């Protein structure tokens, strides 16, 4: 066998193994996509089961105090930020004021009240944001087609 024919055999083997590797890689992609597709449906269901509600305060300079109530969606409970025991809530403010959740009027189950102190600049705002888990209000991640049970 000449060195030229050995080189042709080696190249054809590399081409075959390259094609096999290519098909194996494509099969792996499809399998991985199927697995991750199931995981994405679970993530989607978890994401869909959360919503947020908020209330916003607007004040002008000289206003002494303002408050607002964050609505609690029907069938929902206040979510906890993953890894923490506190309610998943946030406050953003603008202008010369300080804002907080009113501890006397907030029990995180039936009432959530935010309040801002006096406004010392031309305008002030306060926004109270609460994340809720609404697992009972979410349709299944993979519902059956219409007409089938």
Secondary structure as a PSIPRED ss2 file (coil, helix, strand):
# PSIPRED VFORMAT (PSIPRED V4.0)

   1 X C   1.000  0.000  0.000
   2 X C   1.000  0.000  0.000
   3 X H   0.000  1.000  0.000
   4 X H   0.000  1.000  0.000
   5 X H   0.000  1.000  0.000
   6 X H   0.000  1.000  0.000
   7 X H   0.000  1.000  0.000
   8 X H   0.000  1.000  0.000
   9 X H   0.000  1.000  0.000
  10 X H   0.000  1.000  0.000
  11 X H   0.000  1.000  0.000
  12 X H   0.000  1.000  0.000
  13 X H   0.000  1.000  0.000
  14 X H   0.000  1.000  0.000
  15 X H   0.000  1.000  0.000
  16 X H   0.000  1.000  0.000
  17 X H   0.000  1.000  0.000
  18 X H   0.000  1.000  0.000
  19 X H   0.000  1.000  0.000
  20 X H   0.000  1.000  0.000
  21 X H   0.000  1.000  0.000
  22 X H   0.000  1.000  0.000
  23 X H   0.000  1.000  0.000
  24 X H   0.000  1.000  0.000
  25 X H   0.000  1.000  0.000
  26 X H   0.000  1.000  0.000
  27 X H   0.000  1.000  0.000
  28 X H   0.000  1.000  0.000
  29 X H   0.000  1.000  0.000
  30 X H   0.000  1.000  0.000
  31 X H   0.000  1.000  0.000
  32 X H   0.000  1.000  0.000
  33 X H   0.000  1.000  0.000
  34 X H   0.000  1.000  0.000
  35 X H   0.000  1.000  0.000
  36 X H   0.000  1.000  0.000
  37 X H   0.000  1.000  0.000
  38 X H   0.000  1.000  0.000
  39 X H   0.000  1.000  0.000
  40 X H   0.000  1.000  0.000
  41 X H   0.000  1.000  0.000
  42 X H   0.000  1.000  0.000
  43 X H   0.000  1.000  0.000
  44 X H   0.000  1.000  0.000
  45 X H   0.000  1.000  0.000
  46 X H   0.000  1.000  0.000
  47 X H   0.000  1.000  0.000
  48 X H   0.000  1.000  0.000
  49 X C   1.000  0.000  0.000
  50 X E   0.000  0.000  1.000
  51 X E   0.000  0.000  1.000
  52 X E   0.000  0.000  1.000
  53 X E   0.000  0.000  1.000
  54 X E   0.000  0.000  1.000
  55 X E   0.000  0.000  1.000
  56 X E   0.000  0.000  1.000
  57 X E   0.000  0.000  1.000
  58 X E   0.000  0.000  1.000
  59 X E   0.000  0.000  1.000
  60 X E   0.000  0.000  1.000
  61 X C   1.000  0.000  0.000
  62 X C   1.000  0.000  0.000
  63 X C   1.000  0.000  0.000
  64 X C   1.000  0.000  0.000
  65 X C   1.000  0.000  0.000
  66 X E   0.000  0.000  1.000
  67 X E   0.000  0.000  1.000
  68 X E   0.000  0.000  1.000
  69 X E   0.000  0.000  1.000
  70 X C   1.000  0.000  0.000
  71 X C   1.000  0.000  0.000
  72 X C   1.000  0.000  0.000
  73 X C   1.000  0.000  0.000
  74 X C   1.000  0.000  0.000
  75 X C   1.000  0.000  0.000
  76 X C   1.000  0.000  0.000
  77 X E   0.000  0.000  1.000
  78 X E   0.000  0.000  1.000
  79 X C   1.000  0.000  0.000
  80 X E   0.000  0.000  1.000
  81 X C   1.000  0.000  0.000
  82 X C   1.000  0.000  0.000
  83 X C   1.000  0.000  0.000
  84 X C   1.000  0.000  0.000
  85 X C   1.000  0.000  0.000
  86 X C   1.000  0.000  0.000
  87 X E   0.000  0.000  1.000
  88 X C   1.000  0.000  0.000
  89 X E   0.000  0.000  1.000
  90 X E   0.000  0.000  1.000
  91 X E   0.000  0.000  1.000
  92 X E   0.000  0.000  1.000
  93 X E   0.000  0.000  1.000
  94 X E   0.000  0.000  1.000
  95 X C   1.000  0.000  0.000
  96 X C   1.000  0.000  0.000
  97 X C   1.000  0.000  0.000
  98 X C   1.000  0.000  0.000
  99 X E   0.000  0.000  1.000
 100 X E   0.000  0.000  1.000
 101 X E   0.000  0.000  1.000
 102 X C   1.000  0.000  0.000
 103 X C   1.000  0.000  0.000
 104 X C   1.000  0.000  0.000
 105 X C   1.000  0.000  0.000
 106 X C   1.000  0.000  0.000
 107 X C   1.000  0.000  0.000
 108 X C   1.000  0.000  0.000
 109 X C   1.000  0.000  0.000
 110 X C   1.000  0.000  0.000
 111 X C   1.000  0.000  0.000
 112 X C   1.000  0.000  0.000
 113 X E   0.000  0.000  1.000
 114 X E   0.000  0.000  1.000
 115 X E   0.000  0.000  1.000
 116 X E   0.000  0.000  1.000
 117 X C   1.000  0.000  0.000
 118 X C   1.000  0.000  0.000
 119 X C   1.000  0.000  0.000
 120 X C   1.000  0.000  0.000
 121 X C   1.000  0.000  0.000
 122 X C   1.000  0.000  0.000
 123 X E   0.000  0.000  1.000
 124 X E   0.000  0.000  1.000
 125 X E   0.000  0.000  1.000
 126 X E   0.000  0.000  1.000
 127 X E   0.000  0.000  1.000
 128 X E   0.000  0.000  1.000
 129 X E   0.000  0.000  1.000
 130 X E   0.000  0.000  1.000
 131 X E   0.000  0.000  1.000
 132 X E   0.000  0.000  1.000
 133 X E   0.000  0.000  1.000
 134 X C   1.000  0.000  0.000
 135 X H   0.000  1.000  0.000
 136 X H   0.000  1.000  0.000
 137 X H   0.000  1.000  0.000
 138 X C   1.000  0.000  0.000
 139 X C   1.000  0.000  0.000
 140 X C   1.000  0.000  0.000
 141 X C   1.000  0.000  0.000
 142 X C   1.000  0.000  0.000
 143 X C   1.000  0.000  0.000
 144 X C   1.000  0.000  0.000
 145 X C   1.000  0.000  0.000
 146 X C   1.000  0.000  0.000
 147 X C   1.000  0.000  0.000
 148 X C   1.000  0.000  0.000
 149 X C   1.000  0.000  0.000
